[in-house]
Amino acid sequence: MKINLNNKSESFDKEQLTITELLALKNYTFKMLVVKINGELVRRHEFDKAIVRDGDDVMVLHLVTGG
């Protein structure tokens, strides 16, 4: 499957992935993540259910706090 991940083309051997699987594959370990699939926000409690499919546009942003 091919997707756009943070505006870059990425290829994976699977036909679909959950957000949890995608984050593990890409080693995204930040606690404060914002994830969108095709412009729609995915809530943290939905990461195990939300499916990424071929052609999807996925944005994964990590929030940084400070002052």
N, C-alpha and C positions, 0 to 999 in steps of 0.2 A: 504494500500500500504506500502511496505517496501523499504527503500532507504538506501544508505550509505551517511551519512552527516558528513563531516570532519573525515572520516575513522571510524565512529561509526554507527552501525545499528540503524535505527529509524523507527518507525511505525506510520502511520497516518490513520485516518478513511476514508479519501477521496481517490478516485481512481487516481486523479491527482491534482497538485497544481501549481499555478504560483509561480515564484520566490518571488513576492511581498507577496503572502499569506504565503509562507514558512518562510520568514523573520519575518512576524508578529507573526506567531505561535511560533517561537523560540525566540522572543523578541530581535532580532538583530536590534539595533537602531543606530549603528555606521554610520556616513555619508560617510566614505571612505571604501567601500566594493568592493572586487573583488569576482565574482561568476563564477564558472565553472560547467557545466553539462557534465558529461562524457568527461572531458578534454577540452571542448570547452568554450571559454570565452563568457559570456553573458554581453552585454553592459547595462548600467543603464537604458537607454531609452527602453530597451527590457524586463525589469523585469516584466511588466504587461502581456506580451505576451509569454514569455519563459515558457514552461510547464515541470514540473518534473513528471515523471511517475514511476511506480513500477520498481524496480531494478536499477534505475539510481544512479550514483555516483556523488554526489554534494559536491563541496568545496566552503566554504564561508570564506574568509579571510578578516580581517580588517587591513587597513594600519595605521600605527602609525608614526607620524613625531616627530622630536625632535632633540636635539643636545647636 
